[in-house]
Amino acid sequence: MNHVQKILSTFLMLTLLLLTFAIPVSAFEGRDGDKVVVAADEVIDDDLYVGANEFTLDGTVNGDVIVGGSIIIINGTVNGDLWAAGQVVILNGVVMDDARIAGAGLQLGDDAQVGGDLLAAGASLETKAGSTVGNDVLVGAGQALLAGDVERDVLAGVGALELRGDIGRDVKAYVDQTQETASSPSPNIYMQQSIPMTLPSVPPGLTVAESAQISGDLVYSSTYDLIFPGGAVGGQVTRVEPEISEGRVRVAPTPAQRTATWAWDLLRTIVTLVLFGLLLGWLAPVFLDVTSSMIRARTWPSLGWGAIAWAAFFFALLLIVIVMIAGGIIFGVLTLGSISGTIIWLGILSLFALVVLFLLATAYVSKIIVGAALGKWILSRTNPTLATHRFWPMILGITLLAIVIALFRFPLLPLGFFGWLLNFAVVLFGLGALWLWGRERLSKQPAG
């Protein structure tokens, strides 16, 4: 299933990311609600962005359509690209350019037309007889039934694929068919009760029907040769052995291997934290000294404020997303596309910056601060001279901290949860010190 997983993951990530981050270059129209309908006599001369539980397009959009929802039905015409992600996506109309769809149930009706490529990712894809795709079909799914016509190539990574229509060029089908998968049940039995549409029943593996016509070559993966109708394939037929022997059998590492990996990870963690600590101590020695001293002087308040800082991060993420969506929709409805686009871009940049800063703070800075505080506390009782050194307390504290956390995570001992808990507590102490430091800095700013 390596090919299937790679293709499915690629298209799912591509579709969802582009649906999430695609923003207008010019003005667009935005609509949302429980049920959104574009009537048959309605013409939209901009890109259309929709977020709804149910969306039906009966009219015409002279631009791209980007929609996310539960049930998406396209009966009209899209004179651009279609980006759709939902539980069910049904295309009965015309998409002049590319169609990129993702969902549990995906279907092209009898009269559906896609002028460009069809990219589909989900549980089931069906293109009914009479439908046409002007360029290529790329699908990563549990099953796919292609009864419609495809002008160019088909690339599929699926558990079950049946071809009934005409394919203008080549077919590459990665179904990884074996004697075992040939008797496995169809995904239909798991999906039919949970989505509001009828899924086709596709036999596992690859099936080429009598009605199918492949003008080019056929490449498929299987552990044994399949028999296809005579004359169904105009070019060469090539069977590829599926990658199943080593890819599916996971050999558990030996205790020695697990211990070696653990020791290497510990060494790498210590070296990384020490290097970051030396850099931080060189660039901002006062900051490191103040924050580490704050943990020693206000230990338990640091823990409490760290928990607050942790919660505040996720609240800030939610707030930015809400402002970004609300601003994009409001200014989009007002046809102020440039302002809407700017708001969305600023929101995305803010999210990126906030996540990066939070990751740096939790993965490195907080542990360096706590390590410096721990090292000073130990050396102040054993060697007061070294306790005032610029770097040695931090190096000692970071090393001890990493070793203690790693010992709780030793692979041969059932103490992994306590290691995670200790690591989380260290992060909270460090975040609390950062919070208190930032609050004091703000309080010292001159008014006006």
N, C-alpha and C positions, 0 to 999 in steps of 0.2 A: 504493500500500500504506500510505498514511499512517493511514487509519482502522484498518486491521488492526493495525499496529504499536502505535498508541496503546491500543486496547482490550486487546490481548494483554499489553502491558507493564503496564497498569494492574492487570489481574486477577492476573497473576503476582506483582507486587509486593505487592498487597493480601493475596493468599492466603498467600504465604511469610512476610510480616511478622506477620500475625495468628497463623499457626501457630507462629512463633518466640516471640512476645512475649505471647500470650494466657495469662493466669494465672487460677487459680480465685478466686472471691470467697468461696466456702465450701469445705467438704471435697471432695476428689476421690479417685478411685482411679487409681493409676499402675501400668503394667505395661511391662516391656521384656524383650527376649530375641531369639533368632534367629527363633523361631516362637511367636506368641501366638495362642491360640484361646479365645474365649468360647463355651462350650458352649451347646447349644440350650435346656437347662433352667436356665441361669444367668441371674439377674436382678441387675443392678447399679443401686443406687439413688443413685448419685452421677454426677458427670461422670467420664468415662474418658479418661485420657491414655495414649497408647501410642507407644513407639518400638521397632520391630521390623523384621527383614528381611521377614517374612511375617506378616500379621495377618488373621484371619478372625473375623468376628462372626456367630455363629449364634443368640445369645441376645438379651436385651433390656437396653437401657441407658435408665434413666429420668433422662436428663440429656443433656449434650452429649458428643460423641465427637471427640477431637482426636488424630489419628494421623499419624505420618510413617514411611515405610518403603519397601520395594521393591514388594511385592505386597500390595494391600489389597482384601479382599473383604468386603462387607457383605451378609449373607444375612438377618440378624435385623431387630430394630426399634430405632430410635433415637428416643426421645421428646423430642428436642431438636434441636440443630443438629449437622451433620456437617462437620468440617474435616479434609480428607485430602489429603496430598501424597505421591506416590510414583511409581515407574515405571509401575505399572498400578493403577488404581482401578476396581473393578467393584462396582456397587450393584445387588443383586438383591432387597433387602428394602425396608423402609419407613423413611423419615426424615420425622418429623412436621413439622419446621420447615424451615430452609434447609439446602441442601447446597452446600458450597464445596469444589471438588475441583481438583487440579492434578496433571499428570503427562503422560507420553508417550501412554499409551493410557487413555482414559476411556470407561466404558460403563455404561448403565442397561439392566438386563435386562428380559425380557418382563413380569415382575410388579413391577418397581420402582415405588415411589411416593415422591414428594417433595411434602410438604404446602405448603412455601413456595417460595422462589426457588431456582433452580439456577444457580450461578456456576461456570464451568469455564474452565480455561486449560491449554493443552497442545498436543500434536501432533495428536491425533485425539479427537473426541467422537462417540459413537454412543448414541442413545436408541432402543431397539428398540420395535417395535410391541407395544402392550399396556402400556407404561410411561406414567406420568402425572406431570406437574409442575403443582402447584396454583396457582402464581403465574407469575412471569416466568422466562425463560431468557436469561442473558447469557453469551456465549461468545466467547473470543478463542483461536483455534486455527489449525492448518494446514488442517484440514478438519473438517467436522461433518455427520453424517447424523442428522436428526431424524425418526425414524419413529414415535415415541410422540406422545402428546397433550400440549399445553401450554394451560393454562386462560387465560393472559393473553398478554403480549407476548413477542416474541423479538427480541433485539438481538445481532447477530453481526458480528464482524470476523474474517473467515477468508479463506483462499485458495480453498476449495471448500466449498459448502453445498448439501445436498440436503434438501428438505422432502417428507415422505411422510405425516405425521400431520395431526391437526387442531390449528389454532392459534386460540385463542379470541378474540384481538384482532389487534393489528398486528404486522407483521414489518418490521424494518429490517436489511437485509443489505448490509454493506460488503464486497464481494468484489473491487471494482476490476477488473471483467472487461474485457479487451481482446481483440482478435483473436489476439494473441500468447499471452496466458494461457489462452485457450480450448483451446489445443493442448498446454499444458505437462503434464508427468507428474504423477500423484497422489503426495502424500507417502507413500502406502502402500508404494511400492517402496523407499523409504529406511528405513522403520521396521519392516517386517514381520519382518525377520530378527533384530532386536535386542530385541524385547520378547515376552514369553510369552503373546501373545493374537493373535487374528486381527483386523486392522483392516478396516473397510469400504473399498470402492473408490468414492470420490466423484469425479465429474467436476469438473474445474476450473470455477470460476465459480459461478453460481447455477442450480440445477435444481429445478423444482417438478413433482413426479410427479402422475400421474392421480389417485392416492388422496389427495392433500393437499387440505386445505380451510382457507383463511385467511379468518376471519370479518371481519376489519378491513381496513386498508390495507396495501399492500406498497410499500416504498421500497427500491430497490436501486441500486448503483453499477455503471455499465457505460458503455463508449464507444459501444455500439449497443443497439438495442431487442431484448429477449428475448421469445420467444413462450412463453406459458404455457397450460396446458389451460383450455378454456372453463369458467367457473363456479368455478374454483379460488380466485379472489380475490373476496371479497364486497364490498370497498370499492374505493378508487382505487389504481391502479398508477402509481408515479412513478419515473422513471429519473433518477439523479443522475450527472453527469459525474465520473469519478474524477479525483483530483488527481495527474496523472502528468506533465504537460508540464514544469513547473518543479521539482516536488518530486523527480523521479527524475534529472534532468539537472543534474549538479554542474559548474558552471563554475569552472575553476581560477583562483585569483586571479593577477593579474599580478605581476611582480617588484616593481613600485612599490607595489602594495597590500600585499604581504607585508612589504616594508620599512617601510611606514607602520604596519602593525599591530605589528611588532617594536618600533619606536621608541615607540609609545604604551604597550605593555606595559612597556618599560623605565622610562619616566617614571612610570607608575603604581606599579611596584614600588619605585622609589626614594622616592617621596612616602609610600607606605604604611609602609615600613620606618622612614623618618625620623620620621614622626609617632608610631609605636609606640615608637621609641627615645627621643624626647623625653618621652613619657608615662612610660616606664620610668625614665628618668634623673631625672625630677621626683619620682616616687613612691618609688623605691628607689635612690638614688644610690650608697649604699655597696655594695649588691648588684652593680650594674653595674660599679663600679670593681674590686671584688674578683674577680669572675669574668673580666673582661677581663684583669686583671693575671695571673690564674692561667694563662691561655692563653700569655701571653708568658713566664712563668717555667717552665711545665711543658707545653711545646708538644706533644711527642710522647706523653707520658702522657695528655694530653687527648684525642688522637686514639684511643688504645687504649681508654680508658675510655668514649669516645663509642660505639665499636662494641659494647662490653659493654652500655651503656645501651640501645642500639637493640635488641639481642637480648632484654634483660630486659623490655622493653615487651611484646613478643609472647609471651614466656613468662608474664607476668602476665595477659595476656588469656586465654590458654589455661587457666591455673590458676583464674581466676574462673569461666569457663564450666564447668569440671569440677566445682568446688564447688557452683555453682548447680544444675547438673543432678543431681548426686548428692544434695544436700540436698533438692531438690524431690521426687525419687523416694522417698528414704528416709522423709521425714516424710509424704509422700502415702500410702505403703503403710501407715504407722502411723496413718492417718486424722487426722493433725494438720495439717489443711489451712491453718489460719491461719499456723502456723510455716513451712510449705512456701511459701505465698504471700509471706511476708515475706522469706524467703531469696532467692526469685527476683527480687522487687522490688529488694532490696539489690544483688543481682548485676547487674541491668540498670543501676541507677544508678551502680554502681562502674565498669562498662564504659563508660558514657557519660562519666563524669568523667575516667577515664583516657585515653580517646581524645581528648577535648577538650584536656586538658592536654598530651598528646603533640603534637597538631597545633599548638597555640600555641607549644610549645617548638621544634619543627622548622621551622615556617614563619616565625616572627618572632624569638623570644627568642635562639635560637642564632645567627642571622645578625647580630642587633644586638650580641651579645657579641663575636663575631669581628670585626665591623666596628669596634667601639670599640677592640679590641686592635690592629687594623691601623692605625687612625688615630693612636693614641698612638705606635706604633712609627715611623711616617713623620714625624710632627711632632716627635718627640724628636730627630730627626736634621736637621730643616730649620728648625724654629721651636719651640724648647723652651718658650717662653712659652705658646704656644697648646696645647702638649701637656698642660698642666695644667688647661685649660679644662673646664668641666663637660660641654659639648655638642659643641664643634667637632670634636674627634677622632672622636667617634662619627659625626657627619654626614659627615665626609670619608671615613672607612673604609667606611661603608655605601654611599656613592655609588660609590666605586672598585670595591668588591666586586660590586655589582650590574652595573656596566658591563662588568667583565671576564667575568663569567658570561654576560651577554647577548651579548658579542662571539663567544663560542664557539657560541652558539645563533643566530647571524645566519642568516636563512633562505636566503641565497644561497651559503652555505659549508657543506661536508659535515663539520661539526665538532660536531654536536649531541650526540653521545655524550660528548665531552670536557666540554661544558658541564654535562651531567647529572652527570658524575663529579666535577667541581669543586664543584658545588652540594652533592652528597652529602658530600664531604669537609668542607665548611664546616659542615654540619649536625652531623657527627660531632664536630668540634672543639668546637662550642658545647655539644652534649650532654655531652661529656666534662668541660667546665668546670663545667656544672651538677651533674654527678655528684660531682666532687671537692669542690665547694662544699657540697653537701648532706652528704657524708660527714664533712667537717670540722665542720660545724655539729652533727651528731649526736654526734661524738666529744667535743665541748666541753660537751655537756649534763651537768649534775651527776647523779651516780648516786643512785638512790633518790628 
